[in-house]
Amino acid sequence: MKQLLLLITVLCSYFISAQSVIEITYLDVHPTQIGKFVELHKKVTDMSQSDERTIKGQWVYRHWYGSGASIAIYDQYDSAEDAVKDDFAGAFQKNYEKLSDEAKKEMDEAFTQWWAFFDGHWDEMRFIDYENFFVSKEDVDWDIPFVFVVGNYNTSGSIGEMATAYLDWQTRPMVKDGLQLGGGASVHYKGAGSDLQLFGGFNNMTDFAKAITTPQENPNVEARKKFWSSVSGSHEDQIYVHVGHLENGSFNLAGKDN
């Protein structure tokens, strides 16, 4: 137990100098119902906003390719304590009580339908250090249905060194010279998840396809070797599309006209 606690302490000190905590919720929504879920999610999310909440951001993605969940919700907090303290239910109830009787009936129906989509969901909490383990182009407009690519890996070595190797091999060059908008890595903290989650954003599917099929002019061979030598077991990749995010106290659907 002492060794486990020491490992967690080392990982946190190495990986989280500019710490954020991501609580990821995975939903198994039928593809034909994703549009309905997003519509309901906006209603419920908007009703649950208040200055008293500790949530700092939320990004919602729908599945496009791979074997993962059909919906992934990424909630962002400054710390694990804030994630625990966040009072979604209290904020929702406070705003709900201000509604008219007719509006309450409509919200009751919306909430019941929305909550039904969470049947069988699973979640995890991850740490991310945006200062050292995230890079992006300048002035990126993220309010688009960008392609969100995720890779989940376990490691036999140092998580921080493995993440650094991947960013040096793939992410930094592709952001600097290629078509990738940004990307980074997060480390697992609790729940059912991989040691390391690597992610990247691309303007659209065409840019993503070009980015992964265009050979690098000067590939970082050492970083590539270091990354793959750290991988333990099999890994999985998923492709998602951004459908909406929290912005100025409400859920903003992806795209300028939404």
Steps between C-alpha positions, in 0.01 A plus 500: 500500500784741583657430161168567325454831682857598415438419133185713493686788666784480249261487206304798625809714566647409161188537293291773658686826545213685333241249608154457369274208574281345233197292596401298193156342472441243230147428373373219281243697298355347184624693195145592398446660842817710521331810358222470759752454779691814400176699487403384849855541631497867405169557683613324818851646495372856456259447790784383725731799463582737786795701633518265797602199294866399478494362146732692266407351168323219320558349156266243348596268215308249291662181375597473134735201470633224726349287774453759774202667663262688271515812722791628709453793738817669627439715812795717604588612855794670667544213746361166611349678800308733269372202304359351821357832623329592172127522576323428173179392676490804729545745214240319289244501782560868576433602140214252467310661788493830308302344214128523448292190562471434128875545447567262790292230331698544179830488689388192696439318173830619350699399808338154516581434134853637539578296812379181332794529260739456797379145568808279490747790476856481627750767593855578599703789638824613336770760568634728229790746511424758231830677555720204411276244333285702262589693184285679244513748219440864592150647490322174427124528450376198693134589439480260207417129466869413512624142487616376841734201484574302817755226567501299823823332611641323803869527582775287644711804584460867586169652394653847478790386283266303277275803453797725427631254241166492318464878500855538367450232237147581379315787660751786494609443138143456375382814679799705383518392139193293432125507521447426869334780699628379836547200721631366825498222758324424826581250774252270671396570860190292576232300325526258208760654273843463345826627649541756225247662270638682197273734308508732203267741322470546124294748303317226310530138388689595185770679697526205737542255213769718342681543830533128567592402144754773425854389596693732731797669338725450803339240726616482860610136492632496856172634641305245296713213632473626857124524475443152358749342738287633788171358374364207700244270340251600234360848446182642351425805287173687462384780272239744630342820371445804723129579540501773766660658806434731791552866415399805704266303724313301236550200276609619158444264208798467269489743209455874467128486430410273792 
